[in-house]
Amino acid sequence: MKIVIGADHAGFELKEHVKTLLLELKHEVLDLGTNSSEPVDYPDFAEAVGLAVRDGQGERGILLCGSGVGASVAANKIPGVRAGLCHDHYSAHQGVEHDDMNVLVMGGRVIGESVALELVRAFLDSRFSGDDRHQRRLDKVKAIEGRYAAKRRAE
């Protein structure tokens, strides 16, 4: 699977560990930065990862910032991105299985390396169930997104 990954300075160190795991698991990795712990702005990387996933440059994305909150908020502004902030195993797989989450977001200052790597595995090993109730709910989420995207185009 091709995975797009990005982080701000607060998520940089954890991003490097995640990238190592992805390569060990034989995934193709598109690393959109940052490439150091020098301060940068998380929206830039959230947008880059979100656009890359939206445009098919990767099947899924992984984002890291300090808490994960900012990157999650920013990524979810991009139509077609379903970014979920996860700090536990259940959310990392359930977000994919029930909500078709396509971007995993984690807080580099919130969780440690071992938990992050467990969440990455859970995220990548999961598939959207397609169950009627989950598909119905996903369709409603997409309809909300479409209504507001159409409203913005009209303005």
Buried (B, 14 or more C-beta within 10 A) or exposed (E): EBBBBBBBBBBBBBBBBBBEBBEEBEBEBBBBBBEEEEEBBBBBBBBBBBBBBBEEBBBBBBBBBBBBBBBBBBBBEBEEBBBBBBBEBEBBBBBBBBBBBBBBBBBBEBBEBEBBBBBBBBBBEBEBBEEEEBEEBBEEEBEEBEEEEEEEEEE
